[in-house]
Amino acid sequence: MAVAGSAPAYSIAATTALLIGAAGLAAPAALLWCGIPMLGIAWAFAYLGRSDVNAGASYSWVGRALHPILGYLSGWSLVISATIFMVAGALPAGQYTVSLFDEKAAGNVWLVTGIGAIWFLVMAGCVLVGVTITALAQWIMSSIEVAILVVFGVIAIIKALSGAHTNGAAFSWDWFGFGHFSGMTGFIGAALIAAFYYWGWDVSSNLNEETTNGRKTAGIGGIIGVVIVFLLFEVFTIATQVMLPEKTIEGSNNLIGDLGQAIIPGIGGKILIVAVMLSTIATLETTLIQVTRSLFAMGRDHTLPALFGTTHKKWKTPAFATLVVTGVSLVLFIGSNALGSVGDILNAAISSIGFQIAFYYALAGIAVVVAYRREIFKSVKNFLFIGLWPAIGAVFMAVVFVVSIPSQFESNPKDPGTAWLIIIIGIGTIAIGLVPMAIYWRKGHKYFSRRPLETGEEIPAATVNVSVIDPRTDPEHFQK
């Protein structure tokens, strides 16, 4: 689930040219130096999940460790960013499916929109009828996707080492350093793009209530997911720079297809497009999971209408939340492709996702340090994995959030209106969450009372509040 959430093939296809355009030969460095703090956030999610098994993940953890306002806005940010991304992701799902049969037909807006909508409804159906079917679908799609990427990655490495079919730059270990960035502004711009590559791995934490031994397994899944996609991203970014000339990278409308052809001439492009199609469809499913589980947790806490916190009697899934999000996303998706003005707004909204990602990741990194502050200095392991590394991740995400504001004007020097629109949507959609929060705060629901997060594996079993132990997710602990 964590690998599918980051959508490696989709991210490579959609973002590699943009990353190389921003960072040049330093693209591998951007992925490395963004991946290190991102792994710190993954460690934060893992330890926070051990103390509080909750489908809302950062919504619950940040609310208890820091403050309910920050927790609520953290959950709200995830809901907004994931909803926007589902609208953006459905179109490529249609495009790549159509392009497998007829590349010219991939330019037909209504055909692509229809196919994308069908894929989205299929994934929504899987999410609706149960996590077992959802997980099975992910095993199939993600296993095929990753297998294809691994095979192509190995062949690319062999060709690069032999010097065969390498029409790009000669590989250098300097690509992992800071020498190729155009100053700090260039590094931050590239890091913003790299952060989007990784986003999505935390879906495993939203599934902790539905996972065997979710107290630990969900967090470990997120960590392993970040490591896997980091390796895939680095291999394919380096392969792109080594095997394709700069002009091809800059001007290609189908970079993943061109790279596939360079690695395996003849059918390579089509095979990689299959991987991208599966990746796009898979990430629609995981993103829908994140939204629905977050809304379920908020509805269960009565911080949103209680219907969001209900589950289907047979399937045991948040059916109401799934149907509402599916309906809203479909309307936005079809509307964005039918009306140019709506499409322009949504394009700006997609660019604004980085604000919401950086916001709730930074809060999670701070939350684990605050929640475990009494345990951080008890061992070197605690200091590294609960204190230092998550803190570095939190600082990195906070800097990305702040610096991304003026960077929008640098990216759009001739169009300040677009820059303002991106900023307003990015920060404004987070601020909109204050409205429902204020309404439910006035009603005095329990979520808004301070409930400290119990931490530390050394806590005696007798002192643990039995009400937080769920027999469905932690049967062994429950029996003890």
C-alpha positions as CSV (number, residue, x, y, z in Angstrom):
1,M,0.0,0.0,0.0
2,A,2.8,2.4,0.8
3,V,4.6,1.8,-2.5
4,A,1.3,2.1,-4.4
5,G,0.6,5.4,-2.5
6,S,3.8,7.0,-3.7
7,A,3.0,5.7,-7.3
8,P,6.6,5.2,-8.5
9,A,5.9,4.7,-12.2
10,Y,3.4,7.5,-12.3
11,S,5.7,9.9,-10.4
12,I,8.6,9.0,-12.8
13,A,6.5,9.6,-15.9
14,A,4.9,12.8,-14.7
15,T,7.6,14.5,-12.8
16,T,11.1,13.4,-14.0
17,A,11.3,16.0,-16.8
18,L,10.1,18.7,-14.4
19,L,12.7,17.7,-11.8
20,I,15.6,17.6,-14.3
21,G,14.4,20.9,-15.7
22,A,14.6,22.5,-12.2
23,A,17.8,20.7,-10.9
24,G,19.7,19.7,-14.0
25,L,22.3,17.1,-13.2
26,A,21.5,17.5,-9.5
27,A,18.2,15.7,-9.8
28,P,19.5,12.6,-8.0
29,A,20.8,14.9,-5.2
30,A,17.3,16.5,-4.9
31,L,15.8,13.0,-4.5
32,L,18.5,12.0,-2.0
33,W,18.4,15.1,0.2
34,C,14.6,15.2,0.2
35,G,14.4,11.4,0.8
36,I,16.4,11.6,4.0
37,P,14.1,14.0,5.9
38,M,11.1,12.2,4.3
39,L,12.3,8.9,6.0
40,G,12.4,10.9,9.2
41,I,8.7,11.7,8.8
42,A,8.1,8.0,8.1
43,W,9.8,7.1,11.5
44,A,7.6,9.7,13.1
45,F,4.4,8.1,11.7
46,A,5.7,4.7,12.9
47,Y,6.2,5.7,16.5
48,L,3.1,7.8,16.7
49,G,1.1,4.8,15.4
50,R,2.5,2.6,18.2
51,S,0.9,4.9,20.8
52,D,-2.4,5.6,19.0
53,V,-4.0,3.2,16.5
54,N,-6.4,5.5,14.7
55,A,-7.6,5.6,11.1
56,G,-7.2,9.4,11.2
57,A,-3.4,9.0,11.7
58,S,-1.9,12.5,11.9
59,Y,-5.4,14.0,12.6
60,S,-5.5,12.1,15.9
61,W,-1.7,12.1,16.7
62,V,-1.1,15.8,16.2
63,G,-4.3,16.7,18.0
64,R,-3.3,14.8,21.1
65,A,0.5,15.6,21.1
66,L,0.3,19.3,20.1
67,H,-3.2,20.8,20.0
68,P,-6.6,19.8,18.7
69,I,-6.6,22.8,16.3
70,L,-3.4,21.7,14.7
71,G,-4.6,18.1,14.6
72,Y,-7.9,19.0,12.9
73,L,-6.1,21.1,10.3
74,S,-3.6,18.3,9.7
75,G,-6.5,15.9,8.9
76,W,-8.2,18.5,6.8
77,S,-5.0,19.2,4.8
78,L,-4.8,15.5,3.9
79,V,-8.4,15.4,2.9
80,I,-8.0,18.4,0.6
81,S,-4.7,17.4,-1.0
82,A,-5.9,13.8,-1.6
83,T,-9.2,15.0,-3.1
84,I,-7.4,17.4,-5.5
85,F,-4.9,14.6,-6.5
86,M,-7.7,12.1,-7.3
87,V,-9.1,14.6,-9.7
88,A,-5.7,15.1,-11.3
89,G,-4.8,11.4,-11.3
90,A,-7.9,10.2,-13.1
91,L,-7.0,11.9,-16.4
92,P,-3.6,10.2,-16.8
93,A,-5.2,6.9,-16.0
94,G,-7.4,7.4,-19.0
95,Q,-4.6,8.8,-21.2
96,Y,-2.2,6.0,-20.6
97,T,-4.9,3.4,-21.1
98,V,-6.0,4.9,-24.5
99,S,-2.4,5.4,-25.6
100,L,-1.7,1.7,-25.3
101,F,-4.1,1.2,-28.3
102,D,-3.9,4.4,-30.2
103,E,-1.5,7.3,-29.3
104,K,-3.5,9.8,-31.4
105,A,-6.7,9.0,-29.6
106,A,-5.0,9.9,-26.3
107,G,-5.6,13.5,-27.4
108,N,-9.4,13.0,-27.4
109,V,-10.5,14.8,-24.2
110,W,-13.9,13.2,-23.8
111,L,-12.6,9.6,-24.5
112,V,-9.8,10.1,-22.0
113,T,-12.1,11.6,-19.5
114,G,-14.6,8.7,-19.9
115,I,-11.9,6.0,-19.5
116,G,-10.4,7.8,-16.5
117,A,-13.8,8.1,-14.8
118,I,-14.4,4.3,-15.4
119,W,-11.1,3.4,-13.8
120,F,-11.9,5.7,-10.9
121,L,-15.3,4.1,-10.3
122,V,-13.7,0.6,-10.4
123,M,-11.2,1.6,-7.7
124,A,-13.9,3.3,-5.7
125,G,-15.9,0.0,-5.9
126,C,-12.8,-1.9,-4.6
127,V,-12.4,0.5,-1.7
128,L,-16.2,0.3,-0.9
129,V,-16.5,-3.5,-0.7
130,G,-13.6,-4.1,1.7
131,V,-10.0,-3.7,2.5
132,T,-9.3,-7.4,1.6
133,I,-10.3,-6.9,-2.0
134,T,-8.5,-3.5,-2.0
135,A,-5.3,-5.1,-0.8
136,L,-5.6,-7.9,-3.3
137,A,-6.0,-5.4,-6.1
138,Q,-2.9,-3.6,-4.9
139,W,-0.8,-6.7,-4.7
140,I,-1.6,-7.5,-8.3
141,M,-1.2,-4.0,-9.7
142,S,1.8,-2.9,-7.6
143,S,3.7,-6.3,-8.0
144,I,3.5,-6.1,-11.8
145,E,4.4,-2.4,-11.7
146,V,7.4,-2.8,-9.5
147,A,8.6,-6.0,-11.3
148,I,8.6,-4.1,-14.6
149,L,10.5,-1.2,-13.1
150,V,13.1,-3.5,-11.5
151,V,13.7,-5.3,-14.7
152,F,14.1,-2.1,-16.7
153,G,16.2,-0.6,-13.9
154,V,18.6,-3.5,-14.0
155,I,18.9,-3.4,-17.8
156,A,19.5,0.3,-17.6
157,I,22.3,-0.1,-15.1
158,I,24.0,-2.8,-17.2
159,K,23.8,-0.6,-20.3
160,A,25.0,2.4,-18.5
161,L,28.0,0.5,-17.1
162,S,28.8,-0.9,-20.6
163,G,28.3,2.4,-22.3
164,A,25.8,1.0,-24.7
165,H,23.0,3.3,-26.0
166,T,24.0,6.0,-23.5
167,N,23.3,9.3,-25.4
168,G,23.1,11.5,-22.4
169,A,25.5,12.8,-19.8
170,A,28.3,10.6,-18.4
171,F,27.4,9.4,-14.9
172,S,29.2,11.1,-12.0
173,W,29.0,10.7,-8.2
174,D,28.9,14.5,-8.1
175,W,25.3,14.3,-9.1
176,F,24.5,13.4,-5.4
177,G,26.2,16.6,-4.1
178,F,25.2,20.2,-4.0
179,G,27.6,21.5,-6.6
180,H,25.1,21.3,-9.5
181,F,22.4,23.3,-7.8
182,S,21.9,27.0,-8.8
183,G,22.2,28.2,-5.2
184,M,19.8,27.6,-2.3
185,T,16.8,28.8,-4.4
186,G,17.5,26.1,-6.9
187,F,17.8,23.4,-4.2
188,I,14.5,24.4,-2.6
189,G,12.7,24.5,-5.9
190,A,14.0,21.0,-6.8
191,A,13.2,19.8,-3.2
192,L,9.6,20.9,-3.6
193,I,9.2,18.7,-6.7
194,A,11.0,15.8,-5.1
195,A,8.7,16.0,-2.1
196,F,5.8,15.3,-4.4
197,Y,7.5,12.2,-5.7
198,Y,7.4,10.6,-2.2
199,W,4.0,11.7,-1.0
200,G,1.4,9.0,-0.4
201,W,3.4,6.3,1.5
202,D,1.5,7.3,4.7
203,V,-1.6,5.5,3.5
204,S,-0.4,2.5,5.4
205,S,-1.0,4.5,8.7
206,N,-4.6,5.3,7.7
207,L,-5.1,1.5,7.5
208,N,-3.7,0.7,10.9
209,E,-7.1,-0.2,12.4
210,E,-7.7,-2.7,9.6
211,T,-4.2,-4.2,9.7
212,T,-3.0,-7.2,11.7
213,N,-0.8,-5.9,14.5
214,G,-1.5,-2.4,13.1
215,R,0.3,-0.8,16.1
216,K,3.6,-1.7,14.5
217,T,3.0,-3.2,11.1
218,A,1.4,0.0,9.5
219,G,4.4,2.1,10.5
220,I,7.0,-0.4,9.3
221,G,5.1,-0.6,6.0
222,G,5.5,3.1,5.5
223,I,9.2,3.0,6.2
224,I,9.9,0.1,3.8
225,G,7.7,1.9,1.2
226,V,9.8,5.1,1.3
227,V,13.0,3.1,1.0
228,I,11.7,1.1,-2.0
229,V,10.4,4.1,-4.0
230,F,13.6,6.1,-3.2
231,L,15.7,3.4,-4.9
232,L,13.3,3.2,-7.9
233,F,13.3,7.0,-8.2
234,E,17.1,7.3,-8.1
235,V,17.7,4.5,-10.6
236,F,15.2,5.9,-13.2
237,T,16.3,9.5,-12.8
238,I,20.0,8.6,-13.3
239,A,19.0,6.3,-16.3
240,T,17.1,9.2,-17.8
241,Q,20.1,11.5,-17.6
242,V,22.5,8.9,-18.9
243,M,20.5,7.3,-21.7
244,L,18.6,10.3,-23.1
245,P,20.0,13.5,-24.6
246,E,19.1,16.8,-22.9
247,K,17.0,17.9,-25.9
248,T,14.9,14.8,-25.7
249,I,14.3,15.2,-22.0
250,E,13.3,18.9,-22.4
251,G,11.0,18.4,-25.4
252,S,9.5,14.9,-25.0
253,N,5.8,14.6,-24.5
254,N,6.2,10.9,-23.6
255,L,9.4,10.7,-21.6
256,I,8.7,7.3,-20.0
257,G,8.0,5.9,-23.5
258,D,11.3,7.4,-24.8
259,L,13.2,6.0,-21.9
260,G,11.6,2.5,-22.3
261,Q,12.6,2.5,-26.0
262,A,16.2,3.4,-25.1
263,I,16.4,0.6,-22.5
264,I,14.5,-2.1,-24.6
265,P,14.2,-1.0,-28.2
266,G,10.9,-1.9,-29.9
267,I,8.5,-2.8,-27.1
268,G,10.2,-1.1,-24.1
269,G,8.1,2.1,-24.3
270,K,4.8,0.2,-24.4
271,I,5.8,-2.0,-21.4
272,L,6.7,1.0,-19.3
273,I,3.4,2.7,-20.2
274,V,1.7,-0.4,-18.8
275,A,3.6,0.1,-15.6
276,V,2.6,3.8,-15.5
277,M,-1.1,3.0,-16.2
278,L,-1.1,0.4,-13.3
279,S,0.7,2.9,-11.0
280,T,-1.8,5.6,-11.7
281,I,-4.8,3.4,-11.1
282,A,-3.3,2.0,-8.0
283,T,-2.6,5.4,-6.5
284,L,-6.2,6.5,-7.2
285,E,-7.2,3.6,-4.9
286,T,-4.7,4.4,-2.1
287,T,-5.6,8.1,-2.2
288,L,-9.3,7.3,-1.9
289,I,-8.4,5.2,1.1
290,Q,-6.6,8.0,2.8
291,V,-9.5,10.4,2.3
292,T,-12.2,8.0,3.4
293,R,-10.4,6.8,6.5
294,S,-9.6,10.3,7.6
295,L,-13.2,11.4,7.1
296,F,-14.3,8.3,9.0
297,A,-12.1,9.2,12.0
298,M,-13.4,12.7,12.0
299,G,-17.0,11.6,11.7
300,R,-16.5,9.1,14.5
301,D,-15.1,11.8,16.7
302,H,-18.1,14.0,15.8
303,T,-15.8,16.7,14.3
304,L,-17.7,16.3,11.0
305,P,-21.2,15.0,10.4
306,A,-21.6,11.6,12.2
307,L,-22.6,9.8,9.0
308,F,-18.9,10.0,7.9
309,G,-18.1,7.9,10.9
310,T,-20.4,5.0,10.0
311,T,-19.5,1.8,8.3
312,H,-21.4,-0.5,6.0
313,K,-23.0,-3.4,7.9
314,K,-21.7,-6.1,5.5
315,W,-18.4,-4.6,4.1
316,K,-17.3,-2.8,7.3
317,T,-16.0,0.1,5.3
318,P,-16.8,3.9,5.6
319,A,-19.4,3.6,2.8
320,F,-20.9,7.1,3.2
321,A,-17.5,8.8,3.1
322,T,-16.5,6.7,0.1
323,L,-19.7,7.6,-1.9
324,V,-19.4,11.3,-1.0
325,V,-15.8,11.6,-2.0
326,T,-16.3,9.6,-5.2
327,G,-19.2,11.8,-6.2
328,V,-17.4,15.1,-5.5
329,S,-14.2,13.9,-7.3
330,L,-16.1,12.8,-10.4
331,V,-18.0,16.1,-10.6
332,L,-14.7,18.1,-10.3
333,F,-12.9,15.7,-12.7
334,I,-15.5,15.9,-15.5
335,G,-16.0,19.6,-14.9
336,S,-12.3,20.4,-15.1
337,N,-12.1,18.8,-18.5
338,A,-15.3,20.3,-19.9
339,L,-14.7,23.9,-18.8
340,G,-11.5,25.6,-19.4
341,S,-11.8,28.0,-16.5
342,V,-12.4,25.2,-14.0
343,G,-9.5,23.4,-15.5
344,D,-7.2,26.4,-15.0
345,I,-8.3,26.6,-11.4
346,L,-7.7,22.9,-10.8
347,N,-4.2,23.1,-12.4
348,A,-3.4,25.8,-9.9
349,A,-4.9,23.6,-7.2
350,I,-2.7,20.7,-8.2
351,S,0.4,23.0,-7.9
352,S,-0.8,23.9,-4.4
353,I,-0.8,20.3,-3.1
354,G,2.8,20.9,-1.9
355,F,1.6,23.3,0.7
356,Q,-0.8,20.8,2.3
357,I,1.7,17.9,2.2
358,A,4.5,20.0,3.8
359,F,2.0,21.3,6.4
360,Y,0.8,18.0,7.8
361,Y,4.1,16.1,7.5
362,A,5.9,18.9,9.4
363,L,3.3,18.7,12.2
364,A,3.7,14.9,12.5
365,G,7.5,15.3,12.8
366,I,7.0,17.8,15.6
367,A,4.3,15.7,17.3
368,V,6.5,12.6,17.8
369,V,9.3,14.7,19.4
370,V,6.8,16.3,21.8
371,A,5.0,13.1,22.5
372,Y,8.1,11.1,23.2
373,R,10.1,13.9,24.8
374,R,10.6,11.8,28.0
375,E,12.0,8.8,26.1
376,I,14.2,10.6,23.5
377,F,17.4,10.6,25.6
378,K,17.0,7.2,27.1
379,S,19.0,5.5,24.3
380,V,20.9,6.3,21.1
381,K,18.2,4.5,19.2
382,N,15.5,6.7,20.7
383,F,17.5,9.9,20.1
384,L,18.1,9.1,16.4
385,F,14.7,7.6,15.4
386,I,12.3,9.5,17.7
387,G,14.2,12.7,18.2
388,L,16.8,13.8,15.7
389,W,15.6,12.3,12.4
390,P,11.9,13.2,12.7
391,A,13.0,16.7,13.8
392,I,15.1,17.1,10.7
393,G,12.1,16.0,8.6
394,A,9.9,18.5,10.4
395,V,12.3,21.4,9.9
396,F,12.7,20.5,6.2
397,M,9.0,20.4,5.6
398,A,8.4,23.6,7.5
399,V,11.1,25.4,5.4
400,V,9.6,23.9,2.2
401,F,6.2,25.3,3.3
402,V,7.5,28.8,3.9
403,V,9.9,29.1,1.0
404,S,7.4,27.8,-1.5
405,I,5.4,31.0,-1.1
406,P,7.8,33.4,-2.7
407,S,9.0,30.6,-5.1
408,Q,5.6,30.7,-6.8
409,F,6.4,34.2,-8.0
410,E,9.8,33.2,-9.2
411,S,8.3,30.3,-11.1
412,N,5.6,32.5,-12.7
413,P,7.4,35.9,-13.2
414,K,5.1,37.0,-16.0
415,D,1.9,35.7,-14.4
416,P,1.7,36.8,-10.8
417,G,-2.1,36.1,-10.9
418,T,-1.4,32.4,-11.2
419,A,1.2,32.5,-8.4
420,W,-1.4,34.2,-6.1
421,L,-4.0,31.7,-7.1
422,I,-1.7,28.8,-6.2
423,I,-0.9,30.4,-2.8
424,I,-4.5,31.2,-2.0
425,I,-5.7,27.7,-2.9
426,G,-2.7,26.1,-1.1
427,I,-3.1,28.0,2.2
428,G,-6.7,29.1,1.8
429,T,-8.0,25.5,1.6
430,I,-6.2,24.7,4.9
431,A,-7.8,27.8,6.5
432,I,-11.3,26.8,5.3
433,G,-11.0,23.9,7.7
434,L,-11.3,26.4,10.6
435,V,-15.0,26.8,9.8
436,P,-16.2,23.3,10.4
437,M,-13.7,23.0,13.3
438,A,-15.2,26.0,15.0
439,I,-18.7,24.7,14.5
440,Y,-18.0,21.3,16.2
441,W,-15.7,22.8,18.8
442,R,-18.7,24.9,20.0
443,K,-20.6,21.6,20.4
444,G,-18.0,20.5,22.9
445,H,-17.0,17.2,21.4
446,K,-14.4,15.1,23.2
447,Y,-11.7,15.5,20.5
448,F,-11.2,19.1,21.4
449,S,-10.4,18.3,25.0
450,R,-6.7,17.8,25.7
451,R,-6.0,14.0,25.8
452,P,-2.2,13.4,26.2
453,L,-0.7,10.8,24.0
454,E,0.6,7.9,26.1
455,T,4.1,6.9,24.9
456,G,6.9,4.6,25.7
457,E,7.0,0.8,25.3
458,E,8.3,0.6,28.9
459,I,4.9,1.6,30.3
460,P,3.6,-1.3,32.5
461,A,0.6,-3.1,31.0
462,A,-1.5,-2.3,34.1
463,T,-1.3,1.4,33.5
464,V,-2.5,1.2,29.9
465,N,-6.0,2.5,29.3
466,V,-7.9,-0.6,28.2
467,S,-10.3,1.5,26.1
468,V,-7.6,2.2,23.5
469,I,-6.9,-1.5,22.9
470,D,-9.0,-2.8,20.0
471,P,-9.4,-6.6,19.9
472,R,-9.8,-6.4,16.1
473,T,-6.4,-4.8,15.5
474,D,-4.4,-6.1,18.6
475,P,-6.0,-9.4,19.7
476,E,-2.9,-10.7,21.5
477,H,-2.5,-7.6,23.6
478,F,-6.3,-7.5,24.3
479,Q,-6.2,-11.1,25.6
480,K,-3.3,-10.4,27.9
